[in-house]
Amino acid sequence: MPNVVPRSGGFDLDVDILIIGAGACGLTAALAAREATGPEATILVLERDLSPSGSTSLSSGFIPAAGTAMQKAAGVADSPALLAQDIQAKAHGKAHEPLVQRVAAESGPAISWLHEAHGLPFIL
């Protein structure tokens, strides 16, 4: 467990990229930033909690995604259109349709990128 010691006064720190939050979005942003900038950039992820988890921990780590390489390899018939339908059904048709379509379309490639480029393990 990290030791958090309150400090008085400020301090100076220069980084190229600062990411607030070490949940799934923040850590994914850090991976994307590293990939985009290369090893020369300094990237700092700050988290308020003692251990990184974010709101993804509330979902037990489940990430809905459609059309991943893992699904295809396992013979799972899924598509961004089906995921978009599921999202709208859960939201009683009130979700912003262009955003739903974009999220559904990008979900599979995002999971495949995390798995293939960064070695994150996923279970279907």
Residue, then its C-alpha position, 0 to 999 in steps of 0.5 A: m500500500p502506498n504511503v501518502v504523506p500530506r505536504s504543505g506548500g507546492f512543488d514544481l514538476d514539468v511533464d509533457i502529458l498529465i493524465i488525471g485518473a488511473g481507471a480504464c480510460g486514464l490508463t488507456a490514454a497513457l498507453a495511447a500517449r506513449e504510442a503517439t509520442g514515443p519514449e522521449a515524452t514524460i507521461l504522468v498518471l495521477e490517481r486520487d485513490l490508493s490503488p488504481s481502479g476507477s469506475t470500471s471496478l464497479s462493472s467487475g471489469f466487464i467491457p462490452a465490445a463488438g467484433t473483436a478479434m477474440q470473438k471472431a476466433a471463437g466464432v461469436a457472431d457479434s457486430p457494432a450494430l447489435l451492440a448499438q441495439d443493446i445500448q439503446a435497449k438498455a437506455h430505452g432509446k434515449a441515448h444519443e444515436p451518433l455517439v452510440q454508433r461511434v462507441a459501438a464501431e470503435s469498441g472492437p478495435a479498441i479491445s483488439w488494440l489493447h490485447e494485441a499491441h499491449g498484451l492486456p488479457f481478456i476473457l470472452 
